[in-house]
Amino acid sequence: MSMPLYQAKAELFRTLGHPVRIRVLELLQDGPKPVRDLLAAIEVEPSNLSQQLAVLRRAGMVTSSRDGALVMYALSTPDVADLLAAGRRILGTVLSERDGLLSELRTSEPAR
């Protein structure tokens, strides 16, 4: 029996629910990178990065390949970068609306 679409979408967003995974995806937007470069940029334990990369691989968001002794990771599709960009836009809108509301609240406070 196949999974309902809404459940598959929830799984996709759960995959994005970890800061290390988001950072890996951000770094891979510029093109494939070896694990050592990801480790240097993220500064987590190798075992933690390996675990997070495995989650991203299982979810189909990244692919891995060997280049000699190096294991290279890449986004599986440009749509992953598009999703990250959409998240950035949504976050920007939400935060600016909150800031606008906060500013409005401050300017409309009754004088004491």
N, C-alpha and C positions, 0 to 999 in steps of 0.2 A: 504494500500500500504506500502510495507516495505522500509526501508531506504537503499540507496546504501552503499556498503561496505566502500567506501572511506569516506562517510559522517560519518559512525559509527566510523571509525578510528579517524577522526577529533574530534569527541565528546570525545573519549577516551583520546586523547592527551590534549583536553581542560580541562578535569577533572584533569589532572596532572599539570595544569598551575597555581597552587597556592602553595606558600611555606609551608603553614601549612599542606596542604594535602600531599605533598611530605614527610614532616617530620613525619607525622602520619604513612605513609606507611613504612618509614625507621624503625621507632620504632617497628612496628608490625612484622618485618622480624624475630625477635627473638622469636616470639610466641605471643599468645593472651595477651592482657593487659587490665586492667580496666581503665575506663575514668580518674579516679583520678591520675593514673600513667602517662597517656598521658598529662594531665594538668600540672603536676609537671615538666615534661620534656620539654614541649613546651612553657610554660609561656604565654598563651594567655587567654583572658577572656573565661569563661565557655560557654557563648552563642556563641562566635566565633568558638570554638572547636566543639560544638554541630552542628552548621551549616555546618562546613566542613566535619564532620563525616557523616552527612545526605547526602551530595553530593557524598561522596565515597560509601555509601550504595546504593544509587539510581543507581550509575554507575556499581554496582556489584563488586567493588574492595575490599570491606570489608564486613564482616558479623558481626552481633552482637548477643549476647546471655546473658542470666541472670545467675549469679552464686550467689544465695541468693539475697542480696541487691545490689550487684555489676553488672554493665553492662560491659560485656567484649567485646572487639573488636579483630578481627583476619583478616588476609589476606584471601580473598575468595579462592585463588589458589596460589601455589608456583610460577606460571607464573608472578605474580605481582612483586615478588622479582627479578625474572629474568629480567623483564623490567627495573627495577631500576638499576640493575647491568649493563645492556646494556647502559643505559643513562650515567652512570658513566664512562664506557669505551669510549663512543663517546665523552663526554666532555673532558676526559683526552687527547684523540687524538687531538681534535680540539684545545685545549689550548696549547698542546706541539707544534703543527704545527705553531700556532701563535707566540709562544715564539721563535721557530726556525727561523721563518721569521724575527722577530724583531731583533734577534741576527745577522742574515745574513745582514739585512739592516745596522746595526751599524758597522759591520766589512767591509762592502763594500762602506762606505761613502767616498767620495773624500776628500783628505786632504785640509785643508784651510790654 
